[in-house]
Amino acid sequence: MPFAELQSVISQLLAPQGTASVILPLQSLASFTQQLNTYGLFVAKQLDIISIEGKVANRSILAIQHYPTTTEPQTLTHPAVETQYHQMTIRDKQERYSETMIDLCRPFYLKL
């Protein structure tokens, strides 16, 4: 699905205070985020995922929300918002799961 189509659907279906989550390869991140403003959306949180400690992130999880409503007269710009940035490493250099990954996945895996 093209990003513009996905963002349009998110904008239409997302509740005013809701959050939509999207997982993207890092190389698609700029293309995806530059269009969000067109649909009244912004990235509230970005979690960059690093597969192995010491490597660069290869994907991101985005929490997308509508811009907050204001009582100001309508303008062509949206109110200033700030994205919260986080990182998570899946495995350490010895290829063991990181503590963060274990805590996140423990409810789903019996052998963690």
DSSP file (Angstrom, degrees, kcal/mol; ACC not computed):
  #  RESIDUE AA STRUCTURE BP1 BP2  ACC     N-H-->O    O-->H-N    N-H-->O    O-->H-N    TCO  KAPPA ALPHA  PHI   PSI    X-CA   Y-CA   Z-CA
    1    1 A M              0   0    0      0, 0.0     5,-0.0     0, 0.0     0, 0.0   0.000 360.0 360.0 360.0 131.0    0.0    0.0    0.0
    2    2 A P     >  -     0   0    0      0, 0.0     4,-2.3     0, 0.0     3,-0.3  -0.325 360.0-119.5 -62.2 146.7    1.4    3.4   -0.9
    3    3 A F  H  > S+     0   0    0      1,-0.2     4,-2.9     2,-0.2     5,-0.2   0.887 112.0  54.8 -56.3 -42.7    2.3    5.6    2.1
    4    4 A A  H  > S+     0   0    0      1,-0.2     4,-2.1     2,-0.2    -1,-0.2   0.898 109.5  47.4 -60.6 -40.6   -0.1    8.3    1.1
    5    5 A E  H  > S+     0   0    0     -3,-0.3     4,-2.2     2,-0.2    -1,-0.2   0.926 112.8  48.6 -66.9 -44.4   -3.0    5.9    1.0
    6    6 A L  H  X S+     0   0    0     -4,-2.3     4,-2.6     1,-0.2    -2,-0.2   0.926 112.5  48.2 -60.8 -45.5   -2.1    4.4    4.3
    7    7 A Q  H  X S+     0   0    0     -4,-2.9     4,-2.6     1,-0.2    -1,-0.2   0.871 109.4  53.1 -65.5 -37.1   -1.8    7.8    6.0
    8    8 A S  H  X S+     0   0    0     -4,-2.1     4,-2.0    -5,-0.2    -1,-0.2   0.926 111.1  46.3 -62.2 -44.9   -5.1    8.9    4.5
    9    9 A V  H  X S+     0   0    0     -4,-2.2     4,-2.6     2,-0.2     5,-0.3   0.911 112.3  50.5 -65.1 -43.2   -6.8    5.8    6.0
   10   10 A I  H  X S+     0   0    0     -4,-2.6     4,-2.5     1,-0.2    -2,-0.2   0.939 110.4  50.4 -59.4 -46.5   -5.1    6.3    9.3
   11   11 A S  H  < S+     0   0    0     -4,-2.6    -1,-0.2     1,-0.2    -2,-0.2   0.884 114.7  43.7 -59.6 -40.3   -6.2    9.9    9.4
   12   12 A Q  H  < S+     0   0    0     -4,-2.0    -1,-0.2    -5,-0.2    -2,-0.2   0.879 122.8  34.2 -73.5 -39.3   -9.8    9.0    8.6
   13   13 A L  H  < S+     0   0    0     -4,-2.6     2,-0.3    -5,-0.2    -2,-0.2   0.667  91.2 100.9 -95.3 -18.3  -10.2    6.0   11.0
   14   14 A L  S  < S-     0   0    0     -4,-2.5     6,-0.1    -5,-0.3    51,-0.0  -0.521  75.2-120.2 -74.7 129.5   -8.0    7.1   13.9
   15   15 A A    >   -     0   0    0     -2,-0.3     3,-2.1     1,-0.1    51,-0.3  -0.282  31.8-104.0 -61.5 153.4  -10.0    8.4   16.9
   16   16 A P  T 3  S+     0   0    0      0, 0.0    50,-0.3     0, 0.0    -1,-0.1   0.833 123.1  30.3 -52.1 -37.3   -9.1   12.0   17.9
   17   17 A Q  T 3  S+     0   0    0     48,-0.1    -2,-0.1     2,-0.1    -3,-0.0   0.229 102.9 115.3-104.6  13.1   -7.0   10.8   20.9
   18   18 A G    <   -     0   0    0     -3,-2.1    48,-0.4     1,-0.0     2,-0.4  -0.185  53.9-140.7 -81.7 172.4   -6.0    7.5   19.3
   19   19 A T        -     0   0    0     46,-0.1     2,-0.4     2,-0.0    46,-0.2  -1.000   6.7-160.6-135.0 133.1   -2.6    6.1   18.3
   20   20 A A  E     -A   64   0A   0     44,-2.5    44,-3.6    -2,-0.4     2,-0.4  -0.920  12.8-147.6-110.3 140.3   -1.7    4.1   15.2
   21   21 A S  E     +A   63   0A   0     -2,-0.4     2,-0.4    42,-0.2    42,-0.2  -0.898  15.9 180.0-112.5 139.3    1.5    2.0   15.2
   22   22 A V  E     -A   62   0A   0     40,-1.9    40,-3.1    -2,-0.4     2,-0.5  -0.998  17.1-150.1-136.7 137.3    3.6    1.3   12.1
   23   23 A I  E     +A   61   0A   0     -2,-0.4    38,-0.2    38,-0.2    -2,-0.0  -0.945  26.5 174.0-108.0 127.0    6.8   -0.6   11.7
   24   24 A L  E     -A   60   0A   0     36,-2.7    36,-2.8    -2,-0.5     2,-0.2  -0.962  37.1-108.8-132.6 147.1    9.1    0.6    8.9
   25   25 A P  E >>  -A   59   0A   0      0, 0.0     3,-2.1     0, 0.0     4,-0.6  -0.514  39.9-116.4 -65.7 145.5   12.5   -0.2    7.5
   26   26 A L  G >4 S+     0   0    0     32,-1.6     3,-1.1     1,-0.3     4,-0.5   0.821 113.3  61.5 -57.0 -33.6   14.8    2.7    8.4
   27   27 A Q  G 34 S+     0   0    0     31,-0.3    -1,-0.3     1,-0.2     4,-0.3   0.666 105.6  47.9 -70.3 -14.0   15.4    3.5    4.7
   28   28 A S  G <> S+     0   0    0     -3,-2.1     4,-2.1     1,-0.1    -1,-0.2   0.493  87.6  91.2 -97.7  -6.2   11.6    4.2    4.3
   29   29 A L  H <X S+     0   0    0     -3,-1.1     4,-2.8    -4,-0.6     5,-0.2   0.910  84.9  46.3 -60.4 -49.7   11.3    6.4    7.4
   30   30 A A  H  > S+     0   0    0     -4,-0.5     4,-2.0     1,-0.2    -1,-0.2   0.914 112.8  50.4 -62.5 -43.3   12.0    9.8    5.8
   31   31 A S  H  4 S+     0   0    0     -4,-0.3     4,-0.4     1,-0.2    -1,-0.2   0.891 114.6  44.8 -61.7 -40.1    9.7    9.2    2.9
   32   32 A F  H >X S+     0   0    0     -4,-2.1     3,-0.9     1,-0.2     4,-0.5   0.938 114.6  45.5 -70.2 -47.9    6.9    8.1    5.3
   33   33 A T  H >X S+     0   0    0     -4,-2.8     3,-0.7     1,-0.2     4,-0.5   0.790 100.8  65.7 -73.2 -27.4    7.2   10.9    7.8
   34   34 A Q  H 3< S+     0   0    0     -4,-2.0    -1,-0.2    -5,-0.2     4,-0.2   0.731 104.7  46.8 -68.3 -18.7    7.5   13.8    5.3
   35   35 A Q  H X> S+     0   0    0     -3,-0.9     3,-1.0    -4,-0.4     4,-0.6   0.609  87.6  87.0 -94.7 -14.3    3.9   13.2    4.2
   36   36 A L  H X<>S+     0   0    0     -3,-0.7     5,-1.9    -4,-0.5     3,-1.7   0.870  80.2  61.0 -57.0 -42.1    2.3   12.9    7.6
   37   37 A N  G ><5S+     0   0    0     -4,-0.5     3,-1.7     1,-0.3    -1,-0.3   0.830  94.2  64.9 -56.1 -34.9    1.6   16.6    8.0
   38   38 A T  G <45S+     0   0    0     -3,-1.0    -1,-0.3     1,-0.3    -2,-0.2   0.802 106.8  42.6 -58.0 -30.4   -0.6   16.6    4.9
   39   39 A Y  G <<5S-     0   0    0     -3,-1.7    -1,-0.3    -4,-0.6    -2,-0.2   0.216 120.4-104.8-104.0  13.1   -3.0   14.3    6.8
   40   40 A G  T < 5S+     0   0    0     -3,-1.7    27,-2.2     1,-0.3     2,-0.3   0.778  81.8 125.5  71.3  26.5   -2.9   16.1   10.1
   41   41 A L  E   < -B   66   0A   0     -5,-1.9     2,-0.3    25,-0.2    -1,-0.3  -0.790  35.4-178.4-117.1 157.8   -0.7   13.4   11.6
   42   42 A F  E     -B   65   0A   0     23,-2.4    23,-2.3    -2,-0.3     2,-0.8  -0.967  36.5-100.4-147.8 163.9    2.6   13.4   13.4
   43   43 A V  E     +B   64   0A   0     -2,-0.3    21,-0.2    21,-0.2     3,-0.1  -0.793  33.2 178.4 -88.4 111.4    5.0   10.9   15.0
   44   44 A A  E    S+     0   0A   0     19,-2.8    40,-2.7    -2,-0.8     2,-0.3   0.865  71.7  12.9 -79.5 -38.6    4.4   11.0   18.8
   45   45 A K  E     -Bc  63  84A   0     18,-1.3    18,-2.7    38,-0.2     2,-0.4  -0.997  61.3-166.2-140.8 143.9    7.0    8.3   19.5
   46   46 A Q  E     -Bc  62  85A   0     38,-2.8    40,-2.6    -2,-0.3     2,-0.6  -0.984   2.5-169.6-131.9 121.8    9.7    6.7   17.5
   47   47 A L  E     -Bc  61  86A   0     14,-2.8    14,-2.6    -2,-0.4     2,-0.5  -0.940  11.4-154.5-112.2 110.6   11.4    3.5   18.7
   48   48 A D  E     -Bc  60  87A   0     38,-2.8    40,-2.4    -2,-0.6     2,-0.5  -0.735  11.5-145.1 -86.6 129.5   14.5    2.6   16.7
   49   49 A I  E     -Bc  59  88A   0     10,-3.3     9,-2.2    -2,-0.5    10,-1.0  -0.841  10.8-165.4-102.4 125.8   15.2   -1.2   16.7
   50   50 A I  E     - c   0  89A   0     38,-3.1    40,-2.9    -2,-0.5    41,-0.3  -0.944   8.1-156.7-108.8 123.2   18.8   -2.4   16.7
   51   51 A S  E    S+     0   0A   0     -2,-0.5    40,-1.4     5,-0.4     2,-0.4   0.929  78.1  14.5 -69.2 -45.4   19.2   -6.1   15.9
   52   52 A I  E >  S- c   0  91A   0      4,-0.2     3,-2.3    38,-0.2    -1,-0.2  -0.998  93.0 -96.3-134.7 134.7   22.6   -6.6   17.5
   53   53 A E  T 3  S+     0   0    0     38,-2.7     3,-0.1    -2,-0.4    42,-0.1  -0.153 110.4  28.3 -47.1 133.2   24.5   -4.3   20.0
   54   54 A G  T 3  S+     0   0    0      1,-0.4    -1,-0.3    -4,-0.0     2,-0.2   0.207 100.4 100.9  96.7 -14.5   27.0   -2.1   18.1
   55   55 A K  S <  S-     0   0    0     -3,-2.3    -1,-0.4     1,-0.1     2,-0.2  -0.504  77.9-100.8 -94.6 169.8   25.1   -2.0   14.8
   56   56 A V        -     0   0    0     -2,-0.2    -5,-0.4     1,-0.1    -4,-0.2  -0.538  47.7 -87.5 -85.5 157.5   22.9    0.7   13.5
   57   57 A A        -     0   0    0     -2,-0.2    -7,-0.3    -7,-0.2    -1,-0.1  -0.303  35.8-172.3 -61.0 146.0   19.1    0.6   13.8
   58   58 A N        +     0   0    0     -9,-2.2   -32,-1.6     1,-0.3     2,-0.3   0.464  65.0  20.1-121.3  -5.1   17.5   -1.2   10.8
   59   59 A R  E     -AB  25  49A   0    -10,-1.0   -10,-3.3   -34,-0.3     2,-0.4  -0.985  61.9-147.2-156.5 161.5   13.8   -0.5   11.5
   60   60 A S  E     -AB  24  48A   0    -36,-2.8   -36,-2.7    -2,-0.3     2,-0.5  -0.977   8.2-145.7-133.3 145.3   11.6    1.9   13.5
   61   61 A I  E     -AB  23  47A   0    -14,-2.6   -14,-2.8    -2,-0.4     2,-0.4  -0.959  24.5-160.7-106.7 124.3    8.2    1.6   15.3
   62   62 A L  E     -AB  22  46A   0    -40,-3.1   -40,-1.9    -2,-0.5     2,-0.7  -0.885  14.8-153.3-110.2 136.1    6.2    4.8   15.0
   63   63 A A  E     -AB  21  45A   0    -18,-2.7   -19,-2.8    -2,-0.4   -18,-1.3  -0.943  24.4-163.2-103.2 113.1    3.3    5.8   17.2
   64   64 A I  E     +AB  20  43A   0    -44,-3.6   -44,-2.5    -2,-0.7     2,-0.3  -0.814  13.4 170.5-106.5 136.1    1.3    8.2   15.0
   65   65 A Q  E     - B   0  42A   0    -23,-2.3   -23,-2.4    -2,-0.4     2,-0.2  -0.908  37.4 -97.3-136.0 163.2   -1.4   10.6   16.3
   66   66 A H  E     - B   0  41A   0    -48,-0.4   -25,-0.2   -50,-0.3   -26,-0.1  -0.508  53.1 -95.6 -71.5 150.5   -3.5   13.4   15.1
   67   67 A Y        -     0   0    0    -27,-2.2    -1,-0.1    -2,-0.2    13,-0.1  -0.429  51.8 -97.3 -60.8 144.0   -2.2   16.9   15.8
   68   68 A P        -     0   0    0      0, 0.0     2,-0.2     0, 0.0    -1,-0.1  -0.342  40.1-113.8 -62.8 146.1   -3.7   18.2   19.1
   69   69 A T        -     0   0    0     -3,-0.1     2,-0.3     9,-0.1     9,-0.0  -0.566  34.0-162.2 -80.5 147.7   -6.7   20.5   18.5
   70   70 A T        -     0   0    0     -2,-0.2     4,-0.0     2,-0.2    -1,-0.0  -0.822  28.7-131.9-124.8 164.8   -6.3   24.1   19.5
   71   71 A T  S    S+     0   0    0     -2,-0.3     3,-0.1     2,-0.1    -1,-0.0   0.418  76.3 108.8 -93.8  -0.3   -8.6   27.0   20.2
   72   72 A E  S    S-     0   0    0      1,-0.1    -2,-0.2     3,-0.0     3,-0.1  -0.365  85.8 -86.6 -71.4 154.6   -6.5   29.3   18.0
   73   73 A P        -     0   0    0      0, 0.0    -1,-0.1     0, 0.0    -2,-0.1  -0.289  59.6 -86.0 -57.5 147.6   -8.0   30.3   14.6
   74   74 A Q        +     0   0    0     -3,-0.1     2,-0.3     2,-0.1     4,-0.1  -0.315  55.9 175.8 -59.4 133.2   -7.2   27.9   11.9
   75   75 A T        -     0   0    0      2,-0.4    -1,-0.0    -3,-0.1    -3,-0.0  -0.763  44.9-104.6-128.1 177.2   -3.9   28.4   10.2
   76   76 A L  S    S+     0   0    0     -2,-0.3     2,-0.3     2,-0.1    -2,-0.1   0.585 100.5  66.1 -80.8  -9.7   -1.9   26.6    7.6
   77   77 A T  S    S-     0   0    0      3,-0.0    -2,-0.4     0, 0.0     3,-0.1  -0.762  79.2-125.6-111.9 159.5    0.4   25.1   10.1
   78   78 A H        -     0   0    0     -2,-0.3     3,-0.1     1,-0.1    -9,-0.1  -0.645  40.7 -86.6 -96.8 157.7   -0.2   22.7   12.9
   79   79 A P        -     0   0    0      0, 0.0     2,-0.2     0, 0.0    -1,-0.1  -0.263  55.6 -91.1 -61.3 151.8    0.8   23.3   16.6
   80   80 A A        +     0   0    0     -3,-0.1     2,-0.3   -13,-0.1    -3,-0.0  -0.436  51.9 178.6 -66.1 132.9    4.3   22.5   17.5
   81   81 A V        -     0   0    0     -2,-0.2     2,-0.4    -3,-0.1   -38,-0.1  -0.921  20.1-134.4-132.4 159.2    4.6   18.9   18.8
   82   82 A E        -     0   0    0     -2,-0.3     2,-0.4   -40,-0.0   -40,-0.0  -0.958  10.9-139.1-121.4 133.2    7.6   17.0   20.0
   83   83 A T        -     0   0    0     -2,-0.4     2,-0.5   -38,-0.1   -38,-0.2  -0.731  15.4-136.3 -87.9 134.3    8.5   13.4   19.1
   84   84 A Q  E     -c   45   0A   0    -40,-2.7   -38,-2.8    -2,-0.4     2,-0.4  -0.813  22.0-154.9 -89.0 125.1    9.8   11.1   21.9
   85   85 A Y  E     +c   46   0A   0     -2,-0.5     2,-0.3   -40,-0.2   -38,-0.2  -0.854  19.5 165.3-106.9 136.9   12.8    9.1   20.6
   86   86 A H  E     -c   47   0A   0    -40,-2.6   -38,-2.8    -2,-0.4     2,-0.3  -0.945  19.7-149.3-141.2 161.2   13.9    5.7   22.0
   87   87 A Q  E     -c   48   0A   0     -2,-0.3     2,-0.4   -40,-0.2   -38,-0.2  -0.969   7.6-170.1-130.7 150.1   16.1    2.8   21.0
   88   88 A M  E     -c   49   0A   0    -40,-2.4   -38,-3.1    -2,-0.3     2,-0.5  -0.991  10.4-151.6-140.2 132.6   15.9   -0.9   21.8
   89   89 A T  E     -c   50   0A   0     -2,-0.4    12,-0.4   -40,-0.2     9,-0.2  -0.884   1.2-162.1-102.1 132.3   18.6   -3.5   21.1
   90   90 A I  E    S+     0   0A   0    -40,-2.9     8,-2.4    -2,-0.5     2,-0.3   0.929  72.7  15.5 -79.6 -47.8   17.3   -7.0   20.5
   91   91 A R  E    S-cD  52  97A   0    -40,-1.4   -38,-2.7   -41,-0.3     6,-0.2  -0.941  70.1-130.3-130.5 149.9   20.6   -9.0   21.1
   92   92 A D    >   -     0   0    0      4,-2.9     3,-2.0    -2,-0.3     6,-0.1  -0.227  48.0 -85.1 -83.7-176.0   23.9   -8.2   22.7
   93   93 A K  T 3  S+     0   0    0      1,-0.3    -1,-0.1     2,-0.1   -41,-0.0   0.735 131.6  55.9 -66.2 -22.0   27.3   -9.0   21.0
   94   94 A Q  T 3  S-     0   0    0      2,-0.1    -1,-0.3     3,-0.0     3,-0.1   0.288 120.1-112.4 -89.7   9.6   27.1  -12.6   22.4
   95   95 A E  S <  S+     0   0    0     -3,-2.0     2,-0.3     1,-0.3    -2,-0.1   0.701  72.0 139.1  65.7  24.3   23.7  -12.9   20.6
   96   96 A R        -     0   0    0      1,-0.1    -4,-2.9     0, 0.0    -1,-0.3  -0.734  63.8 -96.9 -90.5 147.7   21.8  -13.2   23.9
   97   97 A Y  B     -D   91   0A   0     -2,-0.3    -6,-0.3    -6,-0.2    -7,-0.1  -0.361  42.1-115.6 -61.3 141.0   18.5  -11.3   24.1
   98   98 A S     >  -     0   0    0     -8,-2.4     4,-2.5    -9,-0.2     5,-0.2  -0.346  23.3-111.4 -72.0 159.9   18.8   -7.9   25.8
   99   99 A E  H  > S+     0   0    0      1,-0.2     4,-2.8     2,-0.2     5,-0.2   0.878 119.6  54.1 -60.3 -38.1   17.1   -7.4   29.1
  100  100 A T  H  > S+     0   0    0      2,-0.2     4,-2.1     1,-0.2    -1,-0.2   0.922 109.7  46.6 -62.3 -44.3   14.7   -4.9   27.4
  101  101 A M  H  > S+     0   0    0    -12,-0.4     4,-2.4     2,-0.2    -2,-0.2   0.898 112.3  50.7 -65.4 -41.0   13.8   -7.5   24.8
  102  102 A I  H  X S+     0   0    0     -4,-2.5     4,-2.0     1,-0.2    -2,-0.2   0.940 111.3  47.6 -62.1 -47.5   13.3  -10.2   27.5
  103  103 A D  H  < S+     0   0    0     -4,-2.8    -1,-0.2     1,-0.2    -2,-0.2   0.886 114.5  47.5 -61.1 -38.8   11.0   -7.9   29.5
  104  104 A L  H  < S+     0   0    0     -4,-2.1    -1,-0.2    -5,-0.2    -2,-0.2   0.883 122.3  32.1 -69.5 -39.5    9.0   -7.0   26.4
  105  105 A C  H >X S+     0   0    0     -4,-2.4     3,-2.3     1,-0.2     4,-1.4   0.527  86.1 100.5-101.0  -7.5    8.6  -10.6   25.1
  106  106 A R  T 3< S+     0   0    0     -4,-2.0     3,-0.4     1,-0.3     6,-0.2   0.855  80.1  56.3 -49.9 -42.8    8.4  -12.6   28.3
  107  107 A P  T 34 S+     0   0    0      0, 0.0    -1,-0.3     0, 0.0    -2,-0.1   0.715 114.2  41.0 -63.6 -16.7    4.6  -12.9   28.2
  108  108 A F  T <4 S+     0   0    0     -3,-2.3     2,-0.4     1,-0.1    -2,-0.2   0.627 109.9  57.8-106.1 -16.6    4.8  -14.4   24.7
  109  109 A Y    ><  -     0   0    0     -4,-1.4     3,-0.7    -3,-0.4    -1,-0.1  -0.966  58.2-159.5-122.6 130.6    7.8  -16.8   25.0
  110  110 A L  T 3  S+     0   0    0     -2,-0.4    -1,-0.1     1,-0.2    -4,-0.0   0.779  88.7  55.0 -75.8 -26.7    8.1  -19.6   27.5
  111  111 A K  T 3         0   0    0      1,-0.2    -1,-0.2     0, 0.0    -5,-0.1  -0.033 360.0 360.0-103.4  31.4   11.9  -20.0   27.3
  112  112 A L    <         0   0    0     -3,-0.7    -1,-0.2    -6,-0.2    -2,-0.1   0.414 360.0 360.0-102.1 360.0   13.0  -16.4   28.2
